[in-house]
Amino acid sequence: MLITDAQRRARLMRRAHLDASSRAADAVEAAATMVGLHATTPSTVHLAAWARVGPGFTRDSVDTALYEDRTLVKHLAMRRTLFVFPRDVLAESIGALGPRISASERTNMLRDLRRSPDFDDPEGWIATARQAVLAELAGGESLTSTELRERLPALDGYISHGAGTSWAGRAPMGPRVMNMLDAEGAIVRGPNRLGWHLSRPAWTSMPLWLGETLPSMSVHDGHCALIRRWLRTYGPGTETDLVWWLGSTKTAVRAALAELGTIRVDLERGGVGHVLPDDLPDGTGIDGGGDGPVEPQAVLLPELDPTTMGYKERGFYLGNHTAQVFDSVGNGGQTAWWDGRIVGGWYRRPDSSIDIIPLEPLSRDARRALDARADELAAWLGDEPMKTGYAAPYARGL
């Protein structure tokens, strides 16, 4: 069976809530569908939800979900990247990836501590620091990384880097202990001490923050759960896509694909994709919309949006724009879409209006629709500041 690029784009528009007729009810549903919203840049969470939720969506509703209802939780997961997950997806990600990421964090800390002359017992330092953080947060208090270091002498460790270079300096080890504990699901980023587009998290105990202990899950079962979710939204996808997206191994991904009984399909650009057994390209599809065309429409997505970053092999929606959209380490910038493809980018002017930056010739309908969507986004943002972190190559000099 063959799935064409046009079919893949139509599936993605419908299932990623980018088609106007398939909007999510709220940010929680959007995060569940997308298997997490990227949160490395704090504003991405709000803008990615805005692109997918219906009229009336507000920034405050995201903050309510994150910090009051706690139905969304920030967590270090795929590719050692910060995401926002609903609780059920959070449990799956901790099961699938927690052991691997926390072990990697510990290994990297040990490497750097052993290179430093200031640590006689690197393994003992990590163990002591870990227990000190858990004990300090056991009462339910929320403390920033700086506050924890001020209270806990066990966290007061620095390593030197870049000796003899222009970027030589000292880096604290305490925040890396928090990342290790976050990855394993022991602590969590709780209240944010800054505004919606900035980040200064206060760490707290994950069970106390959630009011429950999340169900445990094996690495294999976690992989199966995450890959099933991914295929529901992003499928068909290749094994390469999944290994990259998860930051996992071919062995783990292949075992999960076998467990799920996925069906192999041919892709228009070559290669083999996977779909779930009940999602064959037979004109029906799990979403009821089939693989038929979606009406062309304008979409504006933030940097590191989960759709932009959802695949390793992106040609079917990215075309020849890789060098303009992605930086040298693979971070995708702000994008403008038309008819299921990236056709440009966007940036916010000093007067808070938003300008579209075409990366290819645009039809009159496309330009008109993108400009109208830009006006909608500018009105939604108002005069609120918005900090970005990863400017796309096309935006250099703007």
Contacts in CASP RR format, 6 or more apart in sequence:
PFRMAT RR
TARGET T0000
AUTHOR 0000-0000-0000
METHOD contacts of the structure
MODEL  1
MLITDAQRRARLMRRAHLDASSRAADAVEAAATMVGLHATTPSTVHLAAW
ARVGPGFTRDSVDTALYEDRTLVKHLAMRRTLFVFPRDVLAESIGALGPR
ISASERTNMLRDLRRSPDFDDPEGWIATARQAVLAELAGGESLTSTELRE
RLPALDGYISHGAGTSWAGRAPMGPRVMNMLDAEGAIVRGPNRLGWHLSR
PAWTSMPLWLGETLPSMSVHDGHCALIRRWLRTYGPGTETDLVWWLGSTK
TAVRAALAELGTIRVDLERGGVGHVLPDDLPDGTGIDGGGDGPVEPQAVL
LPELDPTTMGYKERGFYLGNHTAQVFDSVGNGGQTAWWDGRIVGGWYRRP
DSSIDIIPLEPLSRDARRALDARADELAAWLGDEPMKTGYAAPYARGL
1 263 0 8 1.000
1 265 0 8 1.000
1 266 0 8 1.000
1 280 0 8 1.000
1 281 0 8 1.000
2 265 0 8 1.000
2 266 0 8 1.000
2 267 0 8 1.000
2 268 0 8 1.000
2 281 0 8 1.000
3 236 0 8 1.000
3 265 0 8 1.000
3 266 0 8 1.000
3 267 0 8 1.000
3 268 0 8 1.000
3 273 0 8 1.000
3 275 0 8 1.000
3 281 0 8 1.000
3 291 0 8 1.000
4 268 0 8 1.000
5 268 0 8 1.000
5 269 0 8 1.000
5 315 0 8 1.000
5 316 0 8 1.000
6 293 0 8 1.000
7 281 0 8 1.000
7 291 0 8 1.000
7 292 0 8 1.000
8 235 0 8 1.000
8 236 0 8 1.000
8 267 0 8 1.000
8 268 0 8 1.000
8 316 0 8 1.000
8 317 0 8 1.000
9 294 0 8 1.000
9 316 0 8 1.000
9 317 0 8 1.000
9 339 0 8 1.000
9 340 0 8 1.000
9 341 0 8 1.000
10 290 0 8 1.000
10 291 0 8 1.000
10 292 0 8 1.000
10 293 0 8 1.000
10 294 0 8 1.000
10 340 0 8 1.000
11 235 0 8 1.000
11 287 0 8 1.000
11 290 0 8 1.000
11 291 0 8 1.000
12 18 0 8 1.000
12 233 0 8 1.000
12 234 0 8 1.000
12 307 0 8 1.000
12 317 0 8 1.000
12 340 0 8 1.000
13 19 0 8 1.000
13 22 0 8 1.000
13 294 0 8 1.000
13 297 0 8 1.000
13 299 0 8 1.000
13 340 0 8 1.000
14 21 0 8 1.000
14 22 0 8 1.000
14 287 0 8 1.000
14 289 0 8 1.000
14 294 0 8 1.000
15 22 0 8 1.000
15 33 0 8 1.000
15 232 0 8 1.000
15 233 0 8 1.000
15 234 0 8 1.000
15 287 0 8 1.000
16 33 0 8 1.000
16 34 0 8 1.000
16 52 0 8 1.000
16 233 0 8 1.000
16 234 0 8 1.000
16 306 0 8 1.000
16 307 0 8 1.000
17 23 0 8 1.000
17 24 0 8 1.000
17 29 0 8 1.000
17 30 0 8 1.000
17 33 0 8 1.000
17 34 0 8 1.000
17 51 0 8 1.000
17 52 0 8 1.000
17 53 0 8 1.000
18 51 0 8 1.000
18 52 0 8 1.000
18 299 0 8 1.000
18 307 0 8 1.000
18 337 0 8 1.000
18 340 0 8 1.000
19 294 0 8 1.000
19 295 0 8 1.000
19 297 0 8 1.000
20 297 0 8 1.000
22 287 0 8 1.000
23 52 0 8 1.000
23 53 0 8 1.000
23 54 0 8 1.000
24 30 0 8 1.000
24 33 0 8 1.000
24 49 0 8 1.000
24 52 0 8 1.000
24 53 0 8 1.000
24 54 0 8 1.000
25 53 0 8 1.000
26 49 0 8 1.000
26 53 0 8 1.000
26 57 0 8 1.000
26 61 0 8 1.000
26 65 0 8 1.000
27 37 0 8 1.000
27 45 0 8 1.000
27 49 0 8 1.000
27 53 0 8 1.000
27 57 0 8 1.000
27 61 0 8 1.000
27 62 0 8 1.000
27 65 0 8 1.000
27 72 0 8 1.000
28 65 0 8 1.000
28 71 0 8 1.000
28 72 0 8 1.000
28 86 0 8 1.000
29 53 0 8 1.000
30 37 0 8 1.000
30 48 0 8 1.000
30 49 0 8 1.000
30 52 0 8 1.000
30 53 0 8 1.000
31 37 0 8 1.000
31 49 0 8 1.000
31 72 0 8 1.000
31 84 0 8 1.000
31 85 0 8 1.000
31 86 0 8 1.000
31 89 0 8 1.000
32 86 0 8 1.000
32 88 0 8 1.000
32 89 0 8 1.000
32 229 0 8 1.000
33 52 0 8 1.000
33 233 0 8 1.000
34 48 0 8 1.000
34 52 0 8 1.000
34 233 0 8 1.000
34 306 0 8 1.000
34 307 0 8 1.000
35 89 0 8 1.000
35 226 0 8 1.000
35 229 0 8 1.000
35 230 0 8 1.000
35 233 0 8 1.000
35 306 0 8 1.000
36 83 0 8 1.000
36 84 0 8 1.000
36 85 0 8 1.000
36 86 0 8 1.000
36 89 0 8 1.000
36 306 0 8 1.000
37 44 0 8 1.000
37 45 0 8 1.000
37 48 0 8 1.000
37 49 0 8 1.000
37 83 0 8 1.000
37 84 0 8 1.000
37 306 0 8 1.000
38 44 0 8 1.000
38 45 0 8 1.000
38 48 0 8 1.000
38 81 0 8 1.000
38 82 0 8 1.000
38 83 0 8 1.000
38 84 0 8 1.000
38 304 0 8 1.000
38 305 0 8 1.000
38 306 0 8 1.000
38 309 0 8 1.000
39 45 0 8 1.000
39 74 0 8 1.000
39 82 0 8 1.000
39 83 0 8 1.000
39 84 0 8 1.000
40 81 0 8 1.000
40 82 0 8 1.000
40 304 0 8 1.000
40 390 0 8 1.000
41 302 0 8 1.000
41 303 0 8 1.000
41 304 0 8 1.000
41 387 0 8 1.000
41 388 0 8 1.000
41 389 0 8 1.000
41 390 0 8 1.000
42 192 0 8 1.000
42 195 0 8 1.000
42 196 0 8 1.000
42 197 0 8 1.000
42 198 0 8 1.000
42 199 0 8 1.000
42 387 0 8 1.000
43 196 0 8 1.000
43 197 0 8 1.000
43 302 0 8 1.000
43 386 0 8 1.000
43 387 0 8 1.000
43 388 0 8 1.000
44 302 0 8 1.000
44 303 0 8 1.000
44 304 0 8 1.000
44 305 0 8 1.000
45 62 0 8 1.000
45 66 0 8 1.000
45 84 0 8 1.000
46 59 0 8 1.000
46 62 0 8 1.000
46 196 0 8 1.000
46 197 0 8 1.000
47 301 0 8 1.000
47 302 0 8 1.000
47 305 0 8 1.000
47 377 0 8 1.000
48 301 0 8 1.000
48 302 0 8 1.000
48 305 0 8 1.000
48 306 0 8 1.000
49 57 0 8 1.000
49 62 0 8 1.000
50 57 0 8 1.000
50 377 0 8 1.000
50 380 0 8 1.000
51 299 0 8 1.000
51 300 0 8 1.000
51 301 0 8 1.000
51 302 0 8 1.000
51 305 0 8 1.000
59 196 0 8 1.000
59 384 0 8 1.000
62 72 0 8 1.000
62 196 0 8 1.000
63 192 0 8 1.000
63 196 0 8 1.000
65 71 0 8 1.000
65 72 0 8 1.000
66 72 0 8 1.000
66 73 0 8 1.000
66 74 0 8 1.000
66 84 0 8 1.000
66 192 0 8 1.000
67 190 0 8 1.000
67 191 0 8 1.000
67 192 0 8 1.000
70 209 0 8 1.000
70 210 0 8 1.000
71 86 0 8 1.000
71 87 0 8 1.000
72 84 0 8 1.000
72 85 0 8 1.000
72 86 0 8 1.000
73 84 0 8 1.000
73 85 0 8 1.000
73 86 0 8 1.000
73 87 0 8 1.000
73 90 0 8 1.000
73 188 0 8 1.000
73 209 0 8 1.000
73 210 0 8 1.000
74 82 0 8 1.000
74 83 0 8 1.000
74 84 0 8 1.000
74 188 0 8 1.000
74 189 0 8 1.000
74 190 0 8 1.000
74 201 0 8 1.000
75 82 0 8 1.000
75 83 0 8 1.000
75 84 0 8 1.000
75 85 0 8 1.000
75 90 0 8 1.000
75 93 0 8 1.000
75 94 0 8 1.000
75 182 0 8 1.000
75 185 0 8 1.000
75 188 0 8 1.000
75 189 0 8 1.000
76 82 0 8 1.000
76 83 0 8 1.000
76 101 0 8 1.000
76 179 0 8 1.000
76 182 0 8 1.000
76 183 0 8 1.000
77 83 0 8 1.000
77 85 0 8 1.000
77 93 0 8 1.000
77 94 0 8 1.000
77 97 0 8 1.000
77 98 0 8 1.000
77 101 0 8 1.000
77 183 0 8 1.000
78 93 0 8 1.000
78 97 0 8 1.000
78 245 0 8 1.000
78 246 0 8 1.000
78 247 0 8 1.000
79 244 0 8 1.000
79 245 0 8 1.000
79 246 0 8 1.000
79 247 0 8 1.000
80 101 0 8 1.000
80 104 0 8 1.000
80 105 0 8 1.000
80 183 0 8 1.000
83 93 0 8 1.000
85 93 0 8 1.000
87 210 0 8 1.000
87 214 0 8 1.000
89 226 0 8 1.000
89 229 0 8 1.000
90 214 0 8 1.000
91 214 0 8 1.000
91 215 0 8 1.000
91 217 0 8 1.000
92 217 0 8 1.000
92 222 0 8 1.000
92 225 0 8 1.000
92 226 0 8 1.000
92 229 0 8 1.000
93 222 0 8 1.000
93 226 0 8 1.000
94 184 0 8 1.000
94 185 0 8 1.000
94 214 0 8 1.000
94 217 0 8 1.000
95 216 0 8 1.000
95 217 0 8 1.000
95 218 0 8 1.000
95 219 0 8 1.000
95 221 0 8 1.000
95 222 0 8 1.000
96 217 0 8 1.000
96 219 0 8 1.000
96 221 0 8 1.000
96 222 0 8 1.000
96 223 0 8 1.000
96 225 0 8 1.000
96 226 0 8 1.000
96 246 0 8 1.000
96 248 0 8 1.000
97 183 0 8 1.000
97 246 0 8 1.000
97 247 0 8 1.000
97 248 0 8 1.000
98 183 0 8 1.000
98 184 0 8 1.000
98 185 0 8 1.000
99 184 0 8 1.000
99 219 0 8 1.000
100 219 0 8 1.000
100 248 0 8 1.000
101 183 0 8 1.000
102 180 0 8 1.000
102 181 0 8 1.000
102 183 0 8 1.000
102 184 0 8 1.000
105 176 0 8 1.000
105 179 0 8 1.000
105 180 0 8 1.000
105 183 0 8 1.000
106 126 0 8 1.000
106 180 0 8 1.000
108 176 0 8 1.000
109 122 0 8 1.000
109 126 0 8 1.000
109 173 0 8 1.000
109 176 0 8 1.000
109 177 0 8 1.000
109 180 0 8 1.000
110 122 0 8 1.000
110 123 0 8 1.000
110 126 0 8 1.000
112 159 0 8 1.000
112 173 0 8 1.000
113 119 0 8 1.000
113 122 0 8 1.000
113 125 0 8 1.000
113 126 0 8 1.000
113 159 0 8 1.000
113 173 0 8 1.000
114 122 0 8 1.000
115 159 0 8 1.000
116 159 0 8 1.000
116 160 0 8 1.000
118 157 0 8 1.000
118 158 0 8 1.000
118 159 0 8 1.000
119 125 0 8 1.000
119 157 0 8 1.000
125 154 0 8 1.000
125 157 0 8 1.000
125 173 0 8 1.000
126 177 0 8 1.000
126 180 0 8 1.000
128 154 0 8 1.000
129 152 0 8 1.000
129 154 0 8 1.000
129 155 0 8 1.000
129 173 0 8 1.000
129 174 0 8 1.000
129 177 0 8 1.000
130 177 0 8 1.000
130 180 0 8 1.000
130 181 0 8 1.000
131 154 0 8 1.000
132 152 0 8 1.000
132 154 0 8 1.000
132 155 0 8 1.000
133 148 0 8 1.000
133 152 0 8 1.000
133 155 0 8 1.000
133 177 0 8 1.000
133 178 0 8 1.000
133 181 0 8 1.000
133 187 0 8 1.000
133 203 0 8 1.000
134 181 0 8 1.000
134 186 0 8 1.000
134 187 0 8 1.000
134 205 0 8 1.000
136 143 0 8 1.000
136 148 0 8 1.000
136 151 0 8 1.000
136 152 0 8 1.000
137 143 0 8 1.000
137 187 0 8 1.000
137 203 0 8 1.000
137 204 0 8 1.000
137 205 0 8 1.000
137 208 0 8 1.000
138 205 0 8 1.000
138 208 0 8 1.000
139 205 0 8 1.000
139 208 0 8 1.000
140 204 0 8 1.000
140 205 0 8 1.000
140 208 0 8 1.000
140 209 0 8 1.000
141 204 0 8 1.000
142 190 0 8 1.000
142 191 0 8 1.000
142 202 0 8 1.000
142 203 0 8 1.000
142 204 0 8 1.000
142 209 0 8 1.000
143 151 0 8 1.000
143 202 0 8 1.000
143 203 0 8 1.000
143 204 0 8 1.000
144 193 0 8 1.000
144 200 0 8 1.000
144 201 0 8 1.000
144 202 0 8 1.000
144 203 0 8 1.000
145 172 0 8 1.000
145 174 0 8 1.000
145 175 0 8 1.000
145 178 0 8 1.000
145 203 0 8 1.000
147 202 0 8 1.000
148 155 0 8 1.000
148 174 0 8 1.000
148 178 0 8 1.000
148 203 0 8 1.000
149 155 0 8 1.000
149 156 0 8 1.000
149 172 0 8 1.000
149 174 0 8 1.000
155 172 0 8 1.000
155 173 0 8 1.000
155 174 0 8 1.000
155 177 0 8 1.000
157 172 0 8 1.000
157 173 0 8 1.000
157 174 0 8 1.000
158 170 0 8 1.000
158 171 0 8 1.000
158 172 0 8 1.000
158 173 0 8 1.000
159 170 0 8 1.000
159 171 0 8 1.000
159 173 0 8 1.000
160 168 0 8 1.000
160 169 0 8 1.000
160 170 0 8 1.000
161 167 0 8 1.000
161 168 0 8 1.000
161 169 0 8 1.000
161 170 0 8 1.000
161 171 0 8 1.000
162 168 0 8 1.000
162 169 0 8 1.000
178 187 0 8 1.000
178 203 0 8 1.000
181 187 0 8 1.000
182 188 0 8 1.000
182 189 0 8 1.000
182 203 0 8 1.000
185 206 0 8 1.000
185 214 0 8 1.000
186 205 0 8 1.000
186 206 0 8 1.000
187 203 0 8 1.000
187 204 0 8 1.000
187 205 0 8 1.000
187 206 0 8 1.000
188 203 0 8 1.000
188 204 0 8 1.000
188 205 0 8 1.000
188 206 0 8 1.000
188 209 0 8 1.000
188 210 0 8 1.000
189 201 0 8 1.000
189 202 0 8 1.000
189 203 0 8 1.000
190 201 0 8 1.000
190 202 0 8 1.000
190 203 0 8 1.000
190 204 0 8 1.000
190 209 0 8 1.000
191 201 0 8 1.000
191 202 0 8 1.000
191 204 0 8 1.000
192 198 0 8 1.000
192 199 0 8 1.000
192 200 0 8 1.000
192 201 0 8 1.000
192 202 0 8 1.000
193 200 0 8 1.000
193 201 0 8 1.000
193 202 0 8 1.000
194 200 0 8 1.000
196 384 0 8 1.000
197 384 0 8 1.000
197 385 0 8 1.000
197 386 0 8 1.000
197 387 0 8 1.000
198 387 0 8 1.000
206 214 0 8 1.000
207 213 0 8 1.000
207 214 0 8 1.000
217 225 0 8 1.000
219 252 0 8 1.000
220 252 0 8 1.000
220 255 0 8 1.000
220 256 0 8 1.000
220 259 0 8 1.000
223 246 0 8 1.000
223 248 0 8 1.000
223 252 0 8 1.000
223 253 0 8 1.000
223 255 0 8 1.000
223 256 0 8 1.000
224 256 0 8 1.000
224 259 0 8 1.000
224 260 0 8 1.000
226 246 0 8 1.000
227 242 0 8 1.000
227 246 0 8 1.000
227 253 0 8 1.000
227 256 0 8 1.000
227 257 0 8 1.000
227 260 0 8 1.000
228 260 0 8 1.000
228 276 0 8 1.000
230 242 0 8 1.000
230 245 0 8 1.000
231 237 0 8 1.000
231 260 0 8 1.000
231 262 0 8 1.000
231 274 0 8 1.000
231 275 0 8 1.000
231 276 0 8 1.000
231 279 0 8 1.000
232 276 0 8 1.000
232 279 0 8 1.000
232 286 0 8 1.000
234 241 0 8 1.000
234 310 0 8 1.000
234 311 0 8 1.000
235 273 0 8 1.000
235 274 0 8 1.000
235 275 0 8 1.000
235 279 0 8 1.000
236 265 0 8 1.000
236 267 0 8 1.000
236 273 0 8 1.000
236 274 0 8 1.000
236 275 0 8 1.000
237 267 0 8 1.000
237 273 0 8 1.000
237 274 0 8 1.000
237 275 0 8 1.000
237 311 0 8 1.000
237 313 0 8 1.000
238 267 0 8 1.000
238 271 0 8 1.000
238 272 0 8 1.000
238 273 0 8 1.000
238 274 0 8 1.000
238 312 0 8 1.000
238 313 0 8 1.000
239 250 0 8 1.000
239 253 0 8 1.000
239 254 0 8 1.000
239 257 0 8 1.000
239 272 0 8 1.000
239 273 0 8 1.000
239 274 0 8 1.000
240 312 0 8 1.000
240 313 0 8 1.000
241 310 0 8 1.000
241 311 0 8 1.000
241 312 0 8 1.000
241 313 0 8 1.000
242 248 0 8 1.000
242 253 0 8 1.000
242 257 0 8 1.000
242 274 0 8 1.000
243 249 0 8 1.000
243 250 0 8 1.000
243 253 0 8 1.000
243 312 0 8 1.000
244 311 0 8 1.000
244 312 0 8 1.000
245 310 0 8 1.000
245 311 0 8 1.000
245 312 0 8 1.000
246 252 0 8 1.000
246 253 0 8 1.000
257 274 0 8 1.000
260 276 0 8 1.000
260 277 0 8 1.000
261 276 0 8 1.000
261 277 0 8 1.000
262 274 0 8 1.000
262 275 0 8 1.000
262 276 0 8 1.000
262 277 0 8 1.000
263 274 0 8 1.000
263 275 0 8 1.000
263 276 0 8 1.000
263 277 0 8 1.000
263 280 0 8 1.000
264 272 0 8 1.000
264 273 0 8 1.000
264 274 0 8 1.000
265 272 0 8 1.000
265 273 0 8 1.000
265 274 0 8 1.000
265 275 0 8 1.000
265 280 0 8 1.000
265 281 0 8 1.000
266 272 0 8 1.000
266 273 0 8 1.000
267 273 0 8 1.000
267 316 0 8 1.000
268 316 0 8 1.000
269 313 0 8 1.000
269 315 0 8 1.000
269 316 0 8 1.000
275 281 0 8 1.000
276 286 0 8 1.000
278 285 0 8 1.000
278 286 0 8 1.000
279 285 0 8 1.000
279 286 0 8 1.000
281 291 0 8 1.000
283 290 0 8 1.000
283 291 0 8 1.000
283 292 0 8 1.000
284 290 0 8 1.000
285 291 0 8 1.000
294 340 0 8 1.000
296 338 0 8 1.000
296 339 0 8 1.000
296 340 0 8 1.000
296 365 0 8 1.000
296 366 0 8 1.000
296 369 0 8 1.000
297 338 0 8 1.000
297 339 0 8 1.000
297 369 0 8 1.000
298 336 0 8 1.000
298 337 0 8 1.000
298 338 0 8 1.000
298 366 0 8 1.000
298 369 0 8 1.000
298 370 0 8 1.000
298 372 0 8 1.000
298 373 0 8 1.000
299 336 0 8 1.000
299 337 0 8 1.000
299 338 0 8 1.000
299 340 0 8 1.000
299 373 0 8 1.000
300 334 0 8 1.000
300 335 0 8 1.000
300 336 0 8 1.000
300 337 0 8 1.000
300 346 0 8 1.000
300 354 0 8 1.000
300 370 0 8 1.000
300 373 0 8 1.000
300 374 0 8 1.000
300 377 0 8 1.000
301 307 0 8 1.000
301 308 0 8 1.000
301 334 0 8 1.000
301 335 0 8 1.000
301 337 0 8 1.000
302 333 0 8 1.000
302 334 0 8 1.000
302 388 0 8 1.000
303 331 0 8 1.000
303 332 0 8 1.000
303 333 0 8 1.000
303 334 0 8 1.000
303 388 0 8 1.000
303 389 0 8 1.000
303 390 0 8 1.000
303 391 0 8 1.000
303 392 0 8 1.000
304 331 0 8 1.000
304 332 0 8 1.000
304 333 0 8 1.000
304 390 0 8 1.000
305 335 0 8 1.000
308 325 0 8 1.000
308 332 0 8 1.000
308 333 0 8 1.000
308 335 0 8 1.000
308 342 0 8 1.000
309 332 0 8 1.000
314 322 0 8 1.000
317 337 0 8 1.000
317 340 0 8 1.000
317 341 0 8 1.000
317 342 0 8 1.000
318 325 0 8 1.000
318 341 0 8 1.000
318 342 0 8 1.000
319 341 0 8 1.000
319 342 0 8 1.000
321 342 0 8 1.000
321 344 0 8 1.000
321 359 0 8 1.000
321 360 0 8 1.000
323 393 0 8 1.000
324 344 0 8 1.000
324 359 0 8 1.000
324 392 0 8 1.000
324 393 0 8 1.000
324 394 0 8 1.000
325 332 0 8 1.000
325 333 0 8 1.000
325 335 0 8 1.000
325 342 0 8 1.000
325 344 0 8 1.000
325 345 0 8 1.000
325 359 0 8 1.000
325 392 0 8 1.000
325 393 0 8 1.000
325 394 0 8 1.000
326 332 0 8 1.000
326 333 0 8 1.000
326 392 0 8 1.000
326 393 0 8 1.000
327 333 0 8 1.000
327 390 0 8 1.000
327 391 0 8 1.000
327 392 0 8 1.000
327 393 0 8 1.000
331 390 0 8 1.000
332 390 0 8 1.000
332 392 0 8 1.000
333 345 0 8 1.000
333 390 0 8 1.000
333 391 0 8 1.000
333 392 0 8 1.000
333 395 0 8 1.000
334 345 0 8 1.000
334 346 0 8 1.000
334 347 0 8 1.000
334 388 0 8 1.000
334 392 0 8 1.000
334 395 0 8 1.000
335 342 0 8 1.000
335 344 0 8 1.000
335 345 0 8 1.000
335 346 0 8 1.000
335 392 0 8 1.000
336 342 0 8 1.000
336 343 0 8 1.000
336 344 0 8 1.000
336 345 0 8 1.000
336 346 0 8 1.000
336 356 0 8 1.000
336 357 0 8 1.000
336 358 0 8 1.000
336 370 0 8 1.000
337 343 0 8 1.000
337 344 0 8 1.000
338 362 0 8 1.000
338 366 0 8 1.000
338 369 0 8 1.000
338 370 0 8 1.000
339 366 0 8 1.000
342 359 0 8 1.000
343 358 0 8 1.000
343 359 0 8 1.000
343 360 0 8 1.000
343 362 0 8 1.000
343 366 0 8 1.000
344 356 0 8 1.000
344 357 0 8 1.000
344 358 0 8 1.000
344 359 0 8 1.000
344 360 0 8 1.000
344 394 0 8 1.000
345 356 0 8 1.000
345 357 0 8 1.000
345 358 0 8 1.000
345 359 0 8 1.000
345 392 0 8 1.000
345 394 0 8 1.000
345 395 0 8 1.000
346 354 0 8 1.000
346 355 0 8 1.000
346 356 0 8 1.000
346 357 0 8 1.000
346 374 0 8 1.000
346 377 0 8 1.000
347 354 0 8 1.000
347 355 0 8 1.000
347 357 0 8 1.000
347 395 0 8 1.000
347 398 0 8 1.000
348 354 0 8 1.000
348 378 0 8 1.000
348 381 0 8 1.000
348 386 0 8 1.000
349 355 0 8 1.000
352 378 0 8 1.000
352 381 0 8 1.000
352 382 0 8 1.000
352 383 0 8 1.000
353 374 0 8 1.000
353 375 0 8 1.000
353 378 0 8 1.000
354 374 0 8 1.000
354 375 0 8 1.000
354 377 0 8 1.000
354 378 0 8 1.000
355 374 0 8 1.000
356 367 0 8 1.000
356 370 0 8 1.000
356 371 0 8 1.000
356 374 0 8 1.000
357 394 0 8 1.000
357 395 0 8 1.000
357 398 0 8 1.000
358 367 0 8 1.000
359 394 0 8 1.000
362 370 0 8 1.000
END
